[in-house]
Amino acid sequence: MYDETLQHALSMSILTIGECANRLSDEFKDRHSHIEWLQIVAVRNIAAHGYWQLDMRQIWQAIEEDIPVLNEFVREMLGK
């Protein structure tokens, strides 16, 4: 269904997004609580520590549904 290169690329992207979210201050996350920060970090933790547990269908669903919302938020924060 998904080739190995794509799976690795998607997993690394999830790791990066989750790591960035994990480094945000609690104050920032509280001010922007409409974003699912805990869920983002939790998925990062699974990708980092339990790669065999990743379900690529769930990852793809997050990419299609959740990442666009996060992308829009980041663009707004950056004024773009």
LOFIBA-599686 format. One line per 2 residues: number of its first residue (from 1); for each residue y, x, z of N, C-alpha, C, CB. Coordinates in nm, 3 decimals. Atoms other than C-alpha are relative to their C-alpha. Glycine has a CB too. Example, Ala and Ser with C-alpha at 12.3 -4.5 7.8 and 13.67 -1.06 7.14 Angstrom:
1 = -0.119,0.089,0.000,-0.450,1.230,0.780,0.120,0.090,0.000,0.003,-0.099,0.125  -0.119,-0.082,-0.006,-0.106,1.367,0.714,0.109,-0.077,0.073,0.046,0.041,-0.142
//
This chain:
1 = -0.119,0.083,0.000,0.000,0.000,0.000,0.126,0.087,0.000,0.000,-0.094,0.122  -0.114,-0.092,-0.007,0.253,0.270,0.102,-0.054,0.141,-0.013,0.080,-0.019,0.134
3 = 0.051,-0.135,0.012,0.210,0.626,-0.008,0.044,0.083,0.121,0.048,0.065,-0.131  -0.020,-0.082,-0.120,0.207,0.899,0.254,0.141,0.058,0.007,-0.102,0.112,0.003
5 = -0.135,-0.057,0.001,0.539,1.053,0.148,0.102,-0.105,0.044,0.036,0.053,-0.141  -0.090,0.108,-0.038,0.718,0.720,0.180,-0.015,-0.031,0.149,-0.027,-0.127,-0.084
7 = 0.022,0.026,-0.142,0.558,0.659,0.521,0.068,0.105,0.087,-0.151,-0.004,0.030  -0.063,-0.107,-0.077,0.677,0.997,0.647,0.152,-0.012,-0.006,-0.045,0.137,-0.052
9 = -0.145,0.014,0.014,1.028,0.941,0.511,0.053,-0.115,0.084,0.037,-0.021,-0.148  -0.042,0.115,-0.079,1.053,0.599,0.670,-0.010,0.029,0.150,-0.084,-0.123,-0.035
11 = 0.019,-0.034,-0.142,0.917,0.727,1.001,0.110,0.094,0.048,-0.138,0.064,0.022  -0.106,-0.093,-0.038,1.168,1.014,1.006,0.135,-0.071,0.009,0.008,0.116,-0.100
13 = -0.125,0.077,-0.006,1.451,0.773,0.934,0.006,-0.082,0.128,0.013,-0.093,-0.122  0.007,0.077,-0.124,1.339,0.551,1.222,0.022,0.092,0.120,-0.136,-0.072,0.011
15 = -0.020,-0.098,-0.108,1.320,0.858,1.447,0.147,0.037,0.015,-0.083,0.127,-0.026  -0.140,-0.040,-0.003,1.672,0.962,1.354,0.089,-0.111,0.053,0.045,0.041,-0.139
17 = -0.080,0.114,-0.046,1.822,0.617,1.403,-0.021,-0.022,0.150,-0.036,-0.128,-0.079  0.031,0.021,-0.143,1.645,0.577,1.738,0.055,0.109,0.089,-0.149,-0.009,0.020
19 = -0.054,-0.112,-0.078,1.748,0.921,1.858,0.151,-0.013,0.015,-0.036,0.134,-0.066  -0.145,0.021,-0.007,2.111,0.850,1.773,0.034,-0.114,0.097,0.057,-0.030,-0.140
21 = -0.024,0.114,-0.090,2.096,0.513,1.950,-0.024,0.039,0.145,-0.090,-0.119,-0.038  0.034,-0.041,-0.136,1.937,0.674,2.254,0.111,0.085,0.063,-0.130,0.078,0.000
23 = -0.105,-0.088,-0.050,2.230,0.916,2.285,0.134,-0.071,0.022,0.020,0.114,-0.096  -0.122,0.076,-0.024,2.496,0.644,2.291,0.015,-0.030,0.148,0.001,-0.131,-0.082
25 = -0.023,0.029,-0.142,2.656,0.576,2.627,-0.040,-0.144,0.030,0.148,0.025,0.038  0.033,0.136,-0.044,2.547,0.272,2.825,0.122,-0.091,-0.016,-0.049,0.000,0.147
27 = -0.124,0.077,0.014,2.909,0.158,2.819,0.016,-0.049,-0.145,0.123,0.085,0.042  -0.010,0.037,0.142,2.913,0.162,2.438,-0.102,-0.108,-0.034,-0.021,0.123,-0.091
29 = 0.106,0.097,0.030,2.581,-0.023,2.418,0.029,-0.135,0.066,-0.136,0.053,0.047  -0.037,0.126,-0.066,2.705,-0.282,2.670,0.109,-0.073,-0.077,0.046,0.027,0.145
31 = -0.109,0.062,0.077,3.020,-0.342,2.463,-0.049,-0.058,-0.132,0.110,0.103,-0.028  0.053,0.045,0.129,2.807,-0.394,2.154,-0.144,-0.049,0.020,0.004,0.116,-0.106
33 = 0.133,0.047,-0.041,2.517,-0.581,2.307,-0.068,-0.088,-0.105,0.011,-0.076,0.130  0.063,0.078,0.106,2.455,-0.783,1.990,-0.099,0.084,-0.080,0.106,-0.059,-0.094
35 = 0.097,-0.090,0.064,2.265,-0.478,1.862,-0.116,0.021,0.097,0.067,0.137,-0.040  0.121,-0.014,-0.083,1.908,-0.448,1.992,-0.029,0.147,0.030,-0.121,-0.065,-0.070
37 = 0.011,-0.143,-0.029,1.951,-0.096,2.135,-0.135,0.037,0.060,0.111,0.044,0.095  0.128,-0.031,-0.063,1.641,-0.107,2.354,-0.115,-0.004,-0.100,-0.027,-0.097,0.115
39 = 0.104,0.013,0.102,1.427,-0.221,2.065,0.005,0.119,-0.097,0.015,-0.134,-0.077  -0.015,-0.114,0.091,1.567,0.054,1.839,-0.060,0.125,0.063,0.149,0.023,-0.034
41 = 0.051,-0.119,-0.070,1.487,0.321,2.098,-0.151,-0.011,0.020,0.071,0.019,0.135  0.144,0.019,-0.021,1.144,0.171,2.168,-0.079,0.032,-0.127,-0.029,-0.144,0.045
43 = 0.068,-0.030,0.126,1.047,0.189,1.801,0.004,0.150,-0.026,0.065,-0.078,-0.117  -0.010,-0.145,0.013,1.173,0.548,1.793,-0.105,0.069,0.085,0.141,0.049,0.040
45 = 0.098,-0.062,-0.090,0.952,0.631,2.090,-0.142,-0.015,-0.053,0.010,-0.063,0.140  0.133,0.019,0.060,0.647,0.484,1.920,-0.017,0.095,-0.117,-0.020,-0.147,-0.045
47 = 0.008,-0.090,0.115,0.726,0.680,1.605,-0.015,0.146,0.044,0.125,-0.015,-0.089  0.003,-0.139,-0.046,0.774,1.001,1.804,-0.127,0.035,0.076,0.120,0.028,0.088
49 = 0.109,-0.033,-0.091,0.487,0.975,2.049,-0.131,-0.071,-0.030,0.041,-0.032,0.139  0.122,0.073,0.031,0.238,0.735,1.898,-0.004,-0.039,-0.145,-0.012,-0.123,0.087
51 = -0.009,0.025,0.144,0.256,0.773,1.523,-0.113,-0.089,-0.050,-0.001,0.132,-0.077  0.117,0.078,0.045,-0.091,0.624,1.482,0.017,-0.148,0.030,-0.127,0.053,0.067
53 = -0.021,0.140,-0.035,0.044,0.300,1.633,0.098,-0.070,-0.094,0.049,-0.010,0.142  -0.098,0.060,0.090,0.306,0.246,1.362,-0.069,-0.095,-0.098,0.077,0.109,-0.077
55 = 0.046,0.098,0.098,0.247,-0.062,1.154,0.104,-0.001,-0.112,-0.020,-0.145,0.063  -0.097,-0.013,0.107,0.413,0.001,0.819,0.057,-0.134,-0.044,-0.063,0.070,-0.117
57 = -0.056,0.132,0.033,0.452,-0.372,0.761,0.116,-0.033,0.094,-0.109,-0.111,0.009  -0.108,0.024,-0.096,0.661,-0.394,1.079,0.119,0.092,-0.029,-0.049,0.021,0.144
59 = -0.107,-0.093,0.034,0.858,-0.084,0.981,0.076,-0.052,-0.121,-0.056,0.141,-0.027  -0.066,0.050,0.120,0.927,-0.232,0.639,0.081,-0.125,0.031,-0.104,-0.031,-0.109
61 = -0.075,0.120,-0.040,1.032,-0.563,0.797,0.130,0.041,0.069,-0.086,-0.090,0.093  -0.121,-0.048,-0.067,1.277,-0.374,1.021,0.099,0.057,-0.101,-0.036,0.107,0.104
63 = -0.086,-0.057,0.103,1.412,-0.190,0.718,0.070,-0.110,-0.080,-0.080,0.091,-0.094  -0.059,0.108,0.079,1.468,-0.513,0.530,0.091,-0.091,0.082,-0.110,-0.082,-0.062
65 = -0.073,0.099,-0.079,1.601,-0.724,0.819,0.097,0.062,0.101,-0.097,-0.087,0.073  -0.079,-0.054,-0.111,1.734,-0.505,1.101,0.094,0.112,-0.041,-0.092,0.049,0.108
67 = -0.082,-0.114,0.041,1.864,-0.192,0.933,0.128,-0.045,-0.071,-0.080,0.093,-0.092  -0.127,0.044,0.061,2.116,-0.383,0.715,0.104,-0.046,0.104,-0.027,-0.113,-0.098
69 = -0.091,0.042,-0.106,2.266,-0.537,1.031,0.059,0.122,0.070,-0.073,-0.092,0.102  -0.046,-0.124,-0.064,2.286,-0.196,1.196,0.093,0.077,-0.093,-0.120,0.088,0.040
71 = -0.084,-0.069,0.098,2.430,-0.044,0.878,0.139,-0.065,-0.007,-0.067,-0.003,-0.140  -0.128,0.070,0.004,2.702,-0.311,0.865,0.082,0.031,0.126,-0.022,-0.152,-0.012
73 = -0.067,-0.033,-0.126,2.786,-0.247,1.232,0.058,0.141,-0.006,-0.098,-0.014,0.118  -0.047,-0.139,0.007,2.813,0.129,1.175,0.117,0.013,-0.096,-0.114,0.094,-0.044
75 = -0.111,-0.005,0.096,3.033,0.080,0.870,0.127,-0.060,0.061,-0.037,-0.076,-0.129  -0.117,0.060,-0.067,3.263,-0.148,1.070,0.059,0.096,0.102,-0.039,-0.134,0.069
77 = -0.046,-0.095,-0.101,3.280,0.109,1.349,0.073,0.117,-0.064,-0.119,0.051,0.084  -0.061,-0.111,0.071,3.371,0.378,1.096,0.119,-0.042,-0.086,-0.102,0.068,-0.086
79 = -0.112,0.050,0.079,3.625,0.155,0.925,-0.021,0.007,-0.148,0.123,0.074,0.034  0.032,-0.006,0.144,3.447,0.153,0.590,-0.046,-0.132,-0.053,-0.105,0.106,-0.028
//
